[in-house]
Structure formats: structure tokens, C-alpha cells
């Protein structure tokens, strides 16, 4: 067996908790660290109070602790060049370079890439001038989608049903600068009616490896109403997926993206999250993300049999072609418990008093998002607080296990969607 590694995971969400959980099960993991982490992660990794934007302090920490692999979770640190910086300083890092991260950090860049390489995506136009954008909207039919060009923490996409909504969104982004520099440029995109799938594949310089998919629930409340969130829950698999669709995703989405990156001489090492809309069994890319999805990651890692550490190392060494992904082939569901008021204003520091009422079993795993420990008790510390993941041989059973656990908590300061895994299951 190869020597055991000291590993550092960057991030503080339930996605990073599930990555730490998965890595902690690897026989090749020695010490596990997380910057900054959360209360749940602190039970399986050593959490360090270092600011993830402080590249030099991270490098110093890596040298002190003899870190042999860094895994970067959130897009903002990738877009800021953390992967380039660590790699240049001889620290193996899972996560794409700043240049490759442009696929997510600039919608305009991604759209040009998609069109240049003839990959299916809704038609679009881009604008920096409010006057020009308004003129275009007045001559358009609705619905339409308006997107801020840069990173906006998942809030930069507005689906406009009519002109008044479009004009409002333009004013907020281009005039009131709601998203700062991220909204200096916008794209206006054709709206395609269909269902969304988050599809994931690992990429290295020489090959790619499809990983799996999950169906996310972005709206805050049941039946897809309310404001957009980072994701209130997801499940996998879905009866909406079929052999033909999977083949198209492989050939027309993943492979074409791989060939496009190659043609453009962009070395991509990491995971790509393809935000897809499916209409008439045909996939269109509505966005690229250069990281795992949250909560999709939690769901997919619960079903992964292959050692995640082997996948990460193979990606960095351009040896993905040697990896075979094997799964338990279970049905998995993830339900998010959020603070009351999320995604708007919410209160923090609320005791999670019944967390211990969730009975531990092989079929249930609770991943922490916004949590902190005070005197060995768990408190809320963010909008999304916990991700209850359950797996079983049927989705109905997985749903039952997850909801039984969340009900047992009976957390008065939070809410959750009750319909995860019902639609399109
Ligand atoms: N769940 C959607 C995202 O991670 O962007």
C-alpha cells in the first residue's frame, strides 16, 4: 500500500463535510485538516482558523503540517487562483486553475466557449450598457433569463416572466450594482422549459470520467415556490434519466467539453458540474460549475464505493483513465434543514438541541453546513444548517428514513422542504 497522506480540505459547508467524511474512510488518509471547517467537520478533522483567501498562510500551514494533498471545495477560492498558487509551490491540489475556473467565474466566457465548440446551450446576448439591454428586452418575448456575468453566490440568475420583471432585474444589476463587479456585464438568455439535472464528471489533462447526477431543489419551499437558494435537497437516481439521454450527455456534453478544453489548450484538473436543462430528451448546458454541487456532492458520495482519495490523486496525476468508479447503486436522498428566514435574513446561534435524537445507522449520515460548537454543544451558524442524507434500496424508504430523522429533531428555529424526492423520482 502507498504511504498515508496528510490532507487539507478548504471550505466550511456540508459539501466539505461529506468530502472529509469520504476521505476519512480511506485507508490511505493519515491526518485530515480543514480550513475553516464547521462543528460537524471538527469531529473528523482538525479545523484551523485560517482565512481561506489568505494563500500565504495556507501554504505556510501546508509546509508545517506536511500536507500532501489539498482539496478546494468552493468556487471563490478556485477563481482567486488558490489551486495555481499551491501547485506552483509544490503542494498537490485538487481543483482547477484560475484560467480553467473561468468556466464558472464568467458566464460570458462560458457562453463563448460553448458556442465556439458547438455544445448545446440556450441562445444569448451580452450587455454592459443598461440602455442597450433595456432596448433588447423591449423587443424580446418572455420568459427570459438574466444572469450576472461573475460569481454571485448562486443569486445572480433571474428568470423573468414579463418585461417589468426584466427591467427591474436590469436596474438592480447594472444600475444599482447589486452584485458589484460581478454584475458589470450581464447575459440575457433564452429560457428553455424542461427539467434540470446536475451532472458531474472528473477531468484531467488526458481524459475524463463521468461520476453521476442528482436532481437539486433550488426553491426555498415545497412545490418549487419561493426564492432561490443554494439548494434545499436532492436525490439520485431519477426515472427521468434514460440510456439515450445518458449517451447524449456523455457524447454531446462531457466529451465535447473535454475536446473544447483541449483545443483551447486549457488543462483542467478537477470536477466539472454540468448544470443541464433537458427538453424533449435533449440536454442543454445552462451553466458550468468548476466544483462539486452542494447538496449534490453529499448525495453522490453516499453512494460511492471507490476510494475518493484515489480519484483525487489520479486527477492530479493525469491518471483518471486508470480509475473505475464503482457504486453501491442505492437510492440516496438529501434533505436540507435551514434557519427560519433563509435565504433572506435569519438568526444564528440557535441551539440544535435534539441532534442526538437522530439514530445513527449505516443508512443515515448528517452533514453539517452552518454549525459551530460552543461548550461541546452544537449551534446554528448559517442559512443552511444540516444536510440529512439517507440511502436505501428504494427512494421511498430513503425518504422515510431522512424525514423520520429530521422530524425527530423538531428544530423550532428551522424549516425544510417536505417534497424532496417526490417529483420526477
Ligand atoms: N446546488 C447547486 C450548487 O451547488 O450550485
Boltz pocket constraint, residues with backbone or C-beta under 6 A from the ligand:
constraints:
  - pocket:
      binder: B
      contacts: [[A, 154], [A, 216], [A, 230], [A, 231], [A, 289], [A, 292], [A, 293], [A, 294], [A, 295], [A, 296]]
      max_distance: 6.0
